[in-house]
């Protein structure tokens, strides 16, 4: 596969993170190329503070870092994996660490932004939260350009730019990609940021019935309990004898919080690759006064967790990477869980029935047991032998 992107300023070798020899997904798309080409064709002044938001694998900021006029471009991302890919891509391009600022969605943005580039995220809520956070740093002369594939840019996307930043229009589509042009209006009055969103769980979901959930923008199913998690909560294992439990891909942390409430002697590790998710999990855990000890970690699945140190792993693996459907994340989670579990330790997984996780678990663990199922979901258990 061609892993080199042609930019107006040269060719770059780019990869996703973690790198895998059989990964056929590129680290950029046509919208990244369209955006960079537009900046060059328009002769955009890039000598001020340039910020790129949602740059998925670092394609934009790596290209900008090689531009002779750009001084210390800033990337803001919610993805640990995306940030690690960016580090690797910058190093591959010969860019020194201090020549780019890498921020997360939890960090304060620069005080002044002269060029704002926005890769439209899948989550409209995350876009709303980020535009509200960035708006005070934008001035009337800021160049604001959004980018995305045609299927990712909707009327609601444009309305959000218009409501939070100023008059907005779109480009023609090129190779199924589109740009968004926004003229900042400093006189706009904006409502207060509605994120994070807090709600009370319904009855009938086990230990967390009637408990509080806190969701930062961008977390999956932020305004209600998703049906897969609801099903999982009704079939969680008895973890009273577990000393170390992991909520893997924790999202808002409701599953790990449920285990903490029923297993006060356990230490619960909440881990996710999303900075917004881990912040949500910590807020949910603390809002419910769960006993015991908890750790909150942003990272790549179970990388960094000592082998054989875990008694129980709970997992609802994603099967999308942005817009692409892939089982790479599930494989990494399952193999990581097998390494981290002690002999006799268990991995419990909830997933859509059609994904066939029982086949993957048998390949990784040598066993898989159906704990519960309905027409849509299954809960599976695999034991580390």
C-alpha positions as CSV (number, residue, x, y, z in Angstrom):
1,X,0.0,0.0,0.0
2,X,1.2,3.5,-0.8
3,X,1.9,5.2,2.6
4,X,3.2,8.4,1.1
5,X,1.1,11.6,0.9
6,X,2.0,14.3,-1.6
7,X,1.6,17.8,-0.2
8,X,2.3,21.2,-1.8
9,X,5.6,21.3,0.1
10,X,6.8,17.7,-0.5
11,X,6.1,14.1,0.0
12,X,5.6,12.6,3.5
13,X,5.7,9.0,4.7
14,X,2.7,8.6,7.1
15,X,1.4,5.7,9.1
16,X,-1.3,5.1,11.8
17,X,-0.5,3.9,15.3
18,X,0.2,1.2,16.2
19,X,1.8,0.2,13.0
20,X,0.8,-3.2,11.7
21,X,2.1,-4.9,8.5
22,X,-1.4,-6.0,7.5
23,X,-3.2,-2.7,8.2
24,X,-4.6,-1.5,4.9
25,X,-5.9,1.8,6.3
26,X,-4.1,5.0,5.3
27,X,-3.0,7.7,7.8
28,X,-4.7,10.5,5.7
29,X,-7.6,10.9,3.3
30,X,-8.7,13.2,0.4
31,X,-9.9,15.9,2.8
32,X,-6.4,16.3,4.3
33,X,-4.9,16.7,0.8
34,X,-7.7,19.1,-0.2
35,X,-7.1,21.3,2.8
36,X,-3.4,21.5,2.4
37,X,-3.7,22.2,-1.3
38,X,-6.2,25.0,-0.6
39,X,-3.8,26.7,1.9
40,X,-1.1,26.6,-0.8
41,X,-3.2,27.8,-3.6
42,X,-4.7,30.7,-1.6
43,X,-1.3,31.7,-0.4
44,X,-2.6,31.7,3.2
45,X,-0.4,33.5,5.7
46,X,0.9,30.8,8.0
47,X,3.4,32.9,9.9
48,X,1.0,33.3,12.9
49,X,-0.3,30.7,15.4
50,X,-1.6,27.8,13.3
51,X,-3.9,25.3,15.1
52,X,-5.2,22.1,13.7
53,X,-8.0,20.3,15.5
54,X,-9.0,16.7,15.1
55,X,-6.0,15.9,12.8
56,X,-6.5,12.2,13.0
57,X,-3.1,10.7,12.4
58,X,-0.9,13.8,12.2
59,X,-1.0,14.3,8.4
60,X,-1.9,18.0,8.6
61,X,0.4,19.1,11.4
62,X,3.3,17.0,9.9
63,X,2.9,18.8,6.6
64,X,2.6,22.2,8.2
65,X,5.7,21.5,10.3
66,X,7.7,21.2,7.1
67,X,6.4,24.5,5.7
68,X,9.1,27.2,5.9
69,X,6.7,29.9,7.2
70,X,5.1,27.9,10.0
71,X,6.5,28.3,13.5
72,X,5.5,25.7,16.0
73,X,2.1,24.6,14.7
74,X,-0.4,23.2,17.3
75,X,-2.3,20.0,17.1
76,X,-5.3,19.4,19.4
77,X,-6.6,15.8,19.5
78,X,-8.8,13.5,21.6
79,X,-7.0,10.4,20.5
80,X,-3.9,8.9,22.2
81,X,-3.4,6.7,19.2
82,X,-3.6,9.7,16.9
83,X,-1.1,11.6,19.0
84,X,1.4,8.7,19.0
85,X,1.0,8.4,15.3
86,X,1.7,12.1,15.0
87,X,4.9,11.8,17.0
88,X,6.1,9.0,14.8
89,X,5.2,10.8,11.6
90,X,6.9,14.0,12.7
91,X,10.1,12.0,13.6
92,X,9.9,10.3,10.2
93,X,9.7,13.8,8.6
94,X,12.8,15.0,10.5
95,X,10.8,17.4,12.7
96,X,12.2,17.9,16.2
97,X,9.8,17.4,19.2
98,X,10.0,21.1,20.2
99,X,8.9,22.3,16.7
100,X,5.3,21.3,17.2
101,X,2.9,21.6,20.2
102,X,0.8,18.5,20.8
103,X,-2.2,19.2,22.9
104,X,-5.2,17.1,24.0
105,X,-8.9,18.2,24.1
106,X,-8.4,18.5,27.9
107,X,-5.7,21.1,27.6
108,X,-6.2,24.9,27.3
109,X,-5.9,26.1,23.7
110,X,-3.5,28.8,22.7
111,X,-4.7,32.3,23.7
112,X,-4.6,33.6,20.1
113,X,-5.3,31.6,16.9
114,X,-4.5,33.1,13.5
115,X,-5.2,30.0,11.3
116,X,-7.7,27.4,12.6
117,X,-8.0,24.1,10.7
118,X,-10.7,21.7,11.8
119,X,-10.9,18.1,10.7
120,X,-14.6,17.5,11.2
121,X,-15.1,14.7,13.8
122,X,-17.7,11.9,13.8
123,X,-19.2,13.4,16.9
124,X,-21.1,16.7,16.5
125,X,-21.0,17.1,20.3
126,X,-17.2,17.0,20.2
127,X,-17.2,19.6,17.5
128,X,-19.5,21.8,19.5
129,X,-17.3,21.5,22.6
130,X,-14.1,22.3,20.7
131,X,-15.5,25.3,18.8
132,X,-16.8,26.7,22.1
133,X,-13.4,26.3,23.7
134,X,-11.6,27.8,20.7
135,X,-13.9,30.7,20.0
136,X,-12.4,33.1,22.5
137,X,-9.0,32.6,20.8
138,X,-10.3,33.4,17.4
139,X,-10.3,37.0,16.1
140,X,-11.9,38.7,13.1
141,X,-8.9,38.0,10.8
142,X,-8.5,34.4,11.8
143,X,-8.6,32.1,8.8
144,X,-11.0,29.2,9.6
145,X,-11.1,26.2,7.3
146,X,-12.9,22.9,8.1
147,X,-12.3,19.7,6.2
148,X,-14.0,16.3,5.9
149,X,-15.4,13.8,3.5
150,X,-18.8,14.6,2.0
151,X,-20.5,12.0,4.0
152,X,-19.2,13.6,7.3
153,X,-20.3,17.1,6.6
154,X,-24.0,17.8,7.2
155,X,-26.3,20.8,7.5
156,X,-26.0,20.5,11.3
157,X,-22.2,20.7,10.9
158,X,-22.4,24.0,9.0
159,X,-25.0,25.3,11.3
160,X,-22.7,24.7,14.3
161,X,-19.8,26.7,12.7
162,X,-22.2,29.5,11.8
163,X,-23.7,29.6,15.3
164,X,-20.5,29.5,17.2
165,X,-17.9,31.2,15.0
166,X,-19.6,33.2,12.1
167,X,-20.9,33.1,8.5
168,X,-20.1,29.7,6.9
169,X,-20.1,28.3,3.4
170,X,-18.8,25.1,1.8
171,X,-16.6,24.3,-1.2
172,X,-17.4,22.1,-4.1
173,X,-16.7,18.4,-3.5
174,X,-13.4,17.1,-4.8
175,X,-12.7,13.4,-4.7
176,X,-15.6,13.1,-2.2
177,X,-14.0,15.6,0.1
178,X,-15.3,19.1,1.0
179,X,-14.0,22.2,2.7
180,X,-15.8,24.5,5.1
181,X,-15.0,28.3,5.1
182,X,-16.0,30.3,8.1
183,X,-15.6,34.1,8.6
184,X,-15.3,34.8,12.4
185,X,-17.7,37.2,13.9
186,X,-16.4,38.4,17.3
187,X,-19.7,40.0,18.1
188,X,-21.5,36.7,18.2
189,X,-23.2,35.8,21.6
190,X,-22.8,32.2,22.4
191,X,-24.6,30.1,25.0
192,X,-22.6,28.5,27.8
193,X,-20.8,25.2,26.9
194,X,-23.3,22.4,27.8
195,X,-20.5,19.8,28.2
196,X,-20.0,17.8,30.3
197,X,-23.5,16.4,30.3
198,X,-24.7,14.6,33.5
199,X,-27.7,12.3,33.8
200,X,-29.2,9.7,36.2
201,X,-29.2,6.1,35.2
202,X,-32.5,4.3,35.1
203,X,-33.5,1.5,37.5
204,X,-32.9,-2.1,36.5
205,X,-29.2,-1.8,35.6
206,X,-27.7,-3.5,38.7
207,X,-25.4,-1.7,41.1
208,X,-25.5,1.6,39.2
209,X,-29.3,1.9,39.1
210,X,-30.2,5.5,39.9
211,X,-26.5,6.5,39.9
212,X,-24.9,9.5,38.1
213,X,-23.1,9.4,34.8
214,X,-20.9,12.2,33.6
215,X,-20.1,12.4,29.9
216,X,-17.7,14.8,28.3
217,X,-18.3,15.7,24.6
218,X,-17.4,13.0,22.1
219,X,-18.0,10.0,24.4
220,X,-20.1,7.3,22.7
221,X,-23.9,7.7,23.4
222,X,-23.3,10.8,25.6
223,X,-26.9,11.6,26.5
224,X,-28.2,8.2,27.5
225,X,-27.1,4.6,28.4
226,X,-26.4,2.7,25.2
227,X,-28.2,-0.6,24.8
228,X,-25.0,-2.7,24.7
229,X,-23.8,-1.4,28.0
230,X,-27.2,-1.8,29.5
231,X,-27.2,-5.4,28.5
232,X,-23.6,-5.9,29.9
233,X,-24.6,-4.3,33.2
234,X,-27.3,-7.0,33.7
235,X,-24.7,-9.8,33.3
236,X,-21.5,-8.6,35.0
237,X,-19.4,-11.2,36.8
238,X,-19.2,-11.5,40.6
239,X,-15.9,-9.7,41.2
240,X,-15.8,-9.9,45.0
241,X,-12.7,-12.0,44.9
242,X,-10.9,-9.9,42.3
243,X,-8.0,-7.8,43.4
244,X,-7.4,-5.9,40.1
245,X,-10.1,-5.2,37.6
246,X,-9.7,-3.4,34.2
247,X,-12.5,-1.5,32.4
248,X,-10.9,-1.7,29.0
249,X,-12.1,0.9,26.5
250,X,-13.9,2.4,29.5
251,X,-15.9,5.1,27.8
252,X,-17.8,7.0,30.5
253,X,-16.7,4.4,33.1
254,X,-20.1,3.1,34.1
255,X,-19.1,-0.6,33.8
256,X,-16.0,-0.1,35.9
257,X,-17.9,2.0,38.4
258,X,-20.5,-0.8,38.8
259,X,-17.7,-3.3,39.6
260,X,-16.2,-0.9,42.1
261,X,-19.5,-0.6,43.9
262,X,-19.9,-4.3,44.2
263,X,-16.2,-5.2,44.7
264,X,-15.0,-2.7,47.3
265,X,-11.7,-4.6,47.8
266,X,-10.7,-4.4,44.1
267,X,-8.5,-1.9,42.4
268,X,-10.1,-0.8,39.2
269,X,-8.1,0.5,36.2
270,X,-10.1,2.6,33.7
271,X,-8.4,2.8,30.4
272,X,-9.3,4.2,27.0
273,X,-7.5,5.8,24.0
274,X,-9.8,8.9,24.3
275,X,-8.8,11.7,26.6
276,X,-12.5,12.7,26.8
277,X,-13.5,9.2,27.8
278,X,-11.0,8.8,30.6
279,X,-12.0,12.2,32.0
280,X,-15.6,11.1,31.9
281,X,-14.8,7.8,33.6
282,X,-13.0,9.6,36.4
283,X,-15.9,12.1,36.8
284,X,-18.5,9.2,36.9
285,X,-16.5,7.2,39.4
286,X,-16.0,10.2,41.7
287,X,-19.7,11.3,41.4
288,X,-20.8,8.0,42.8
289,X,-18.4,7.8,45.8
290,X,-17.3,4.3,44.9
291,X,-15.1,2.6,47.6
292,X,-11.7,1.2,47.0
293,X,-8.9,2.5,44.7
294,X,-9.1,3.4,41.1
295,X,-6.6,4.4,38.4
296,X,-7.4,6.3,35.2
297,X,-5.1,5.9,32.2
298,X,-5.1,7.1,28.6
299,X,-3.3,4.6,26.4
300,X,-3.2,1.9,23.8
301,X,-5.4,-0.9,25.2
302,X,-3.4,-2.7,27.9
303,X,0.0,-1.6,26.9
304,X,2.1,-0.9,30.0
305,X,0.0,-3.2,32.3
306,X,2.3,-5.8,33.7
307,X,1.8,-9.4,32.4
308,X,-0.1,-11.6,34.8
309,X,-1.2,-8.8,37.0
310,X,-5.0,-8.6,36.4
311,X,-7.8,-10.8,37.6
312,X,-10.7,-9.6,35.5
313,X,-11.0,-7.5,32.3
314,X,-14.3,-6.1,31.1
315,X,-14.5,-5.0,27.5
316,X,-17.0,-3.5,25.0
317,X,-14.6,-3.2,22.0
318,X,-15.2,-0.7,19.2
319,X,-15.4,-1.9,15.7
320,X,-14.9,1.4,14.0
321,X,-11.8,3.6,13.5
322,X,-13.3,6.9,12.7
323,X,-15.4,6.0,9.6
324,X,-13.7,2.7,8.8
325,X,-14.9,-0.6,10.0
326,X,-12.1,-2.7,11.4
327,X,-11.5,-5.5,13.9
328,X,-7.9,-4.5,14.6
329,X,-8.8,-2.8,17.9
330,X,-10.7,-5.8,19.1
331,X,-7.7,-8.1,18.3
332,X,-5.3,-5.8,20.1
333,X,-7.6,-5.7,23.2
334,X,-8.1,-9.4,23.3
335,X,-4.4,-10.3,22.9
336,X,-3.5,-7.6,25.4
337,X,-6.0,-9.0,27.9
338,X,-4.6,-12.5,27.6
339,X,-1.1,-11.1,28.4
340,X,-2.2,-9.0,31.3
341,X,-4.4,-11.6,33.0
342,X,-3.1,-14.1,35.6
343,X,-3.7,-17.8,35.0
344,X,-7.4,-18.3,35.8
345,X,-8.1,-14.7,35.1
346,X,-11.1,-13.8,32.9
347,X,-12.0,-11.5,30.0
348,X,-15.7,-10.6,29.8
349,X,-16.8,-9.1,26.5
350,X,-20.0,-7.6,25.2
351,X,-20.6,-7.2,21.5
352,X,-23.0,-7.3,18.6
353,X,-23.9,-10.9,17.9
354,X,-22.9,-10.6,14.2
355,X,-19.3,-9.6,15.0
356,X,-18.4,-13.2,15.9
357,X,-16.1,-12.4,18.8
358,X,-16.4,-16.0,20.0
359,X,-14.2,-17.0,17.1
360,X,-11.5,-14.4,17.9
361,X,-11.6,-15.3,21.6
362,X,-11.1,-19.0,20.8
363,X,-8.1,-18.2,18.7
364,X,-6.5,-16.0,21.3
365,X,-7.5,-17.8,24.5
366,X,-8.3,-21.3,23.3
367,X,-11.8,-21.1,24.8
368,X,-15.0,-18.9,24.8
369,X,-18.2,-19.3,26.8
370,X,-21.5,-17.7,26.1
371,X,-22.7,-16.1,29.3
372,X,-25.8,-14.4,28.0
373,X,-27.4,-13.3,24.7
374,X,-30.4,-11.7,23.1
375,X,-31.2,-11.2,19.4
376,X,-28.6,-8.3,19.1
377,X,-25.9,-8.8,21.8
378,X,-23.9,-11.5,23.4
379,X,-21.8,-11.5,26.6
380,X,-18.8,-13.9,26.3
381,X,-16.2,-15.1,28.8
382,X,-12.7,-16.3,28.0
383,X,-10.4,-17.7,30.7
384,X,-6.6,-17.4,30.7
385,X,-5.2,-20.9,31.0
